[in-house]
Amino acid sequence: MQTVQKWLTNKANQPVLFWLIGGLLFRGFIALWLPPGFDEAYYYVYSQHLDWSYFDHPVLVALTTGFGTWLTGDVSQFTIRLGTLILHTGSLLLLYLTSVRLFSVEAGRLTLAIATIIPIFQVGFGVLTLPDNPLIFFWTATLYCAAYEFFPPSPTQEYRPSYRLSYFGVLVGLACLGKYHGFVLGLGLVGFCLTSPRHRCALLSPWAWLALGLFIITIFPIWFWNIQHDWVSFRFQLDRGVPREDYDLLDVVDVLLAEVAYLFPTLGLPLWWVSLQSLRTQITSISPHLTTAFSHFPPFLRGARGDRNLAPQKNRNLTSPLSQQSSTDEGDFQQKQLLILWVSLPLTIGFTLMGGYQQILPTWPVPGFWGLTLLLGQQAVFWQQQSRRWVRRWLQGSGWFIGTCLLLALLHVTTGTLQTGSRYAILGGFWNPKDDPSTELIDIVQLRQGFAQSPLLSQALQNSSFVFTNGYYLAGFISMALTPLADTPITCFSTDLRGFAFWSRADQWVGEDALFVTISRFQKKEDILTDYRGYFKSLEELGSVPIRRGGGVIEQVYVYQAKSLVQPYPRLYGI
C-alpha cells in the first residue's frame, strides 16, 4: 500500500492517472447511453447458459458480460459492459507498464495516450462487451511478462530462461479463452525465440515445457467442450477463412482504408508507417544485402527521413531512435522491436490480406495494432525531441476531434439528431430512419416496458413455454428485455442458430405454446410466417411494440402467439 500511495502522490504519474481515469469516465458515459449491439446482446445469452465453451467463442466473454448483471441484479446496456470497462482500464495500465519496461517512462505515457485515444480501441475494446476485451487484457499481460523475461535491465546481461516462462502458458491460455486469436499470440512468442539468437535457448528450457503443459491445462474448457461437440467451434471458425471467391486486390485496399478509418487517420497512418519501417529494419539486419533493394522503395517505407512529413525536425540526421543509441543499445532495441512485430504483424498483415477473398470484421486485425502502439509510442518520443509542441498538438487535436465525433454519434443514436421526424433533429434532419443502420439497435428498455404495460402481451408471455425469434442476434435483444419480466426460455428458429443449437434439445418443446417475436422488416416477409406455420397448429398476431427515438417510431417489434409445436425445428449450426 505504501508503494501504491507513493506512486499516486508522485506528480510525474499524474498524466497516467488522467488518461486512465479520464478514459474510464468517458467510456463509462458512452456505455451508459449506447444501446446494446447485436453481438453484445447475444453474449448476454451466453451468460444465461454458462458452459465450458461456446459455438462462436471461448468462455471468458460470458463471464465478462455476466459480471455486471450478477453483481447488480440489473440487466441493462451498462451492466453488461461493466466488466469491459474495468478490464480495459487494466489493459491500458499493463500496456503503459510494458512500454516503461521496454523503453522509457515517456514512451509509456505517449503509448498510453495513443491507445486511449484510438476510437476502435475505445469502443471495440473499452465499451462494448466482446471477446476482444479479455483477449486484449491477457494479451497485454503476456507482453508485460515477456518484457521482464526476455529483457534484463542491462542490455549486456546474458539472457537466461527463468520461471517467468511458465507464466506464458497460463497467460496465453487465458488469452485463448478470450478469443481464438490467442493462439496467434503463442505462435508469435515461439517465432520471436526462433529468430532471436539470444533468446533461442528459451525453447529448450524446462520452464518452456512447463509452460506448454500449463497452456494445455488452461485451455481445457476449449478442447473439452469441442470434444463433446465434434469440434464444431473450430470447424466453424476455420470455415470462415476458406476462400469463397477470387482474390481481389481492390478489396485489400478497401480493408486498408477501413483499418485506417477505424484507427483514425492521424493515428492509423503513423501506425502502419512505424510497422513497415520496423519490419524493414528487421529484414535488413538479417540480410544486409537487402539494404540495396530497399533503396529503391519510396522514402516512407525506407525510413530515410521518412518522418519529416509527420513532425518538424531540428536535425535532419536524426531519423530514428536508433541513431542516438550505442551498438549494444541498438541491438537491444531491435530485439524488443522484433518481439512486438512477431506478436502483432501476423494479425494486421494476415487479416488485411485475407480481405482480398473474404469479408473480415473490423475487430479481427485490431489486436495486432494494439501491440504496435508500443512502437508508435517510442517513435513519438523521438518526434517529441524534435518538437514537443507538435506532438502535443497531434495528440490533443486527435483526441478532441475523436471524442467530439464519438459524442455526436452517440447523440444521434440516442436522440436522432440527424433523423427526419425526430424532435431533436438538427435543421429538421436529413436521414430517413429506414436508411439509418443505427435504428437496428433495439432499445431494450422500451421493449421491456411495452410488454410490461400490455396486459395481453404480459399474460401471453407468462403462459408460453418458450419464446423464439428468427435471428440469433434478435434473440439477444429479446432476452435482455424479457428476462427481468419472466423466466421463459428464449431460443431461435432459423438456418443459423449459433449457440442456440446447443442450449436446448430439438424436441424439448414439442406440444408446447410459444411466442414468436420479430421486427418489421422480417414481419413483412410472408415466407417466414408460412414456414413457421408448418411447425405450429396456429400462428396469430397478438400486437406490436413501437420503438421510438426523438419522438418518432424507428422500429416495430411484432409479437405472435404460436400454438402447439407439432415437430422439432431443424438444428443447423451455420457452417
JOKAUR-V451000 format. One line per field, one symbol per residue. ss: DSSP state (h for helix, s for strand, l for the rest). psi: psi as a letter, one per 30 degrees, with the letter a starting at -180 (. if undefined). burial: I if it has 24 or more other ideal C-beta (glycine too) atoms within 12 Angstrom, else O. Layout:
ss = ???
psi = ???
burial = ???
This chain:
ss = lhhhhhhhhlhhhhhhhhhhhhhhhhhhhhhhhllllhhhhhhhhhhhlllllllllllhhhhhhhhhhhhhllllllhhhhhhhhhhhhhhhhhhhhhhhhllhhhhhhhhhhhhhlhhhhhhhlllllhhhhhhhhhhhhhhhhhhhhlllllllllllllhhhhhhhhhhhhhhhlllhhhhhhhhhhhhhhlhhhhhhhhlhhhhhhhhhhhhhlhhhhhhhhhlllhhhhhhhhhllllllllhhhhhhhhhhhhhhhlhhhhhhhhhhhhhhhhhhhhhhlllhhhhhllllhhhhllllllllllllllllllhhhhllhhhhhhhhhhhhhhhhhhhhhhhhhhhhlllllllllllhhhhhhhhhhhhhhhhhhhhhlhhhhhhhhhhhhhhhhhhhhhhhhhhhhlllsllllllhhhllslhhhlhhhhlllhhhhhhhhhllhhhhhhhhhllssssllhhhhhhhhhhhllllllsssslllllhhhhllllllllslllsssssshhhhllhhhhhhhhllssssssssssssssllssssssssssssssllllllllll
psi = eeeeeeeefkfffeeeeeeeeeeeeeeeeeeefklkleeeeefeeeffiklealeelafefeeeefeeeeefgkjlfeeffeeeeeeeeeeeeeeeeeeeeedleeeeeeeeeeeeekefeeeeffekjlffeeeeefeeeeeeeeeeefjlekffkkkkkaffefeeeeeeeeeefelfffeeeeeeeeeeeefjeegffefgkfeeeeeeeeeeeegeeefeeeefhhheeeeeeefffkkgllkjfeeeeeeeeeeeeefkefeeeeeeefeeeeeeeeeffeieffeeefffllefeffjgfgfffkkkfjffjflfffglleeeeeeeeeeeeeeeefeeeeeeefeeffffkkllefefefeeeeffeeeeeefeeeefejeeeeeeeeeeeeeeeeeeeeeeeeeeefhfgkkfkfgkkhflgjkffgjffffjkjfeeeeeeeefjeeeeeeeefkflklagkeeeeeeeeeefefelgkkkakjafjfbffffgllegegkflllkkkalefeffjffeeeeefffleljkkealjkjlkgfkkflkjkkkjjkjkflkkkjkfg.
burial = OOOOOOOOOOOOIOIIIOIIOIIIOIIIIIIOIIIIIIIIIIIIIIIIIOIIIIIIIIIIIIIIIIIIIOOOOOIIIIIIIIIIIIIIIIIIIIIIIIIIIIIIIIIIIIIIIIIIIIIIIIIIIIIIIIIIIIIIIIIIIIIIIIIIIIIOOOOOOOIOIIOIIIIIIIIIIIIIIIIIIIIIIIIIIIIIIOIIOIIOOIIOIOIIOOIIOIIOOIIOIIOOIIOOIOOIIIOIIOOOOOOOOOOOOOOIOOIIOIIIOIIIIIIIIIIIIIIIIIIIIIIIIOOOOOOOOIOOOOOOIIIIOIIOOIIOOOOOOOIIIIOOOOOOOOOIIIIIIIIIIIIIIIIIIIIIIIIIOIOIIIIIIIIIIIIIIIIIIIIIIIIIIIOOOIIOOIIOOIIOOIIOOIIOIIIIIIIIIIIIIIOOIOOOIOIOIOOIOIIIIIIIIIIIOIIOOOOOIIOIIOOIIIIIIIIIIIIIIIIIIIIIIIOIIIIIIIOIIIIIIIIIOOOOIOOIIIIIIIIOOIIOOOOIIOOIOOIIOOIOOIIIIIIIIIOIIIIIIIIIIIIOIOOOIOIOIIO
